[in-house]
């Protein structure tokens, strides 16, 4: 499974691609889409949208993972964030990718081991888990994007666990004597 | 000049096209893009985006006009509104349309004569100004979209006024005696 994580922002939008099995993510690519040179509005969104489509076409992920936001500094920044998020959501629909959202504390828990980890801890664990070369530059937004992609890859374990729980319980249920009311 | 007005919404997105000279708008088309049958998220945004592009390709407006929002019920609804607005902004950039935003009170002032007009008054004035057949159905979102398109058409007067002011003042400036310091 290959996952594209996106950390949407109007001026800087981070992206990160990981692949592999749940719990064993491998680094594929990461970077940022910078559009601060353009005035906020249609041209910025167009740039983000086009770059995201190009990234999808290059790395061919199966799914797109996004952090679900609950807070914003003010209404205007919520609008700006919603606009940037929409570019990732639209790109996912246009390329028929599965789309997933995770709350910030779930991303932190999955990557750094606890839901209140700070940005530096998350970035450290992203670097360590993906065995990135220490000399390799990694922008904060790219690290956040890798984290949300890793979170989705990590979540892949849950269906397997549920399946094995069901498998363990099933024989016990079968061995129970059937009761036929008479 | 032909203007597409958009009243963005995640479940219902209104659109309205007007053309003509400033102060003399003519009705071209209006309607709604309904996507409530789809779950909020990528598929809804994809539907809004594709329909907006189809409307632009059919009616070939020169510019796209949007209401600038300042308030939202909560952060989540601001995100949803931002996402829907982004579809209109992206469509404008993709089709190289000029993009304009107007505060709600400016739209009301322009269409209904005062900045605190309610929705019914705006709708009444949209119908009256565009001479719409009273039997013709007009959804609230479509009326709002027509209003913001009419507002932009009405604003076209301002550059002309500025130009005429400059033209009046220029001869006076030229007739002033030149001062050469000696």
Interface residues (C-beta under 8 A of the other chain):
Chain A: X41 X42 X43 X45 X46 X49 X69 X70 X71 X72 X75 X76 X78 X79 X80 X81 X82 X83 X84 X85 X86 X87 X89 X90 X92 X93 X94 X99
Chain B: X41 X42 X43 X45 X46 X49 X69 X70 X71 X72 X75 X76 X78 X79 X80 X81 X82 X83 X84 X85 X86 X87 X89 X90 X92 X93 X94 X99
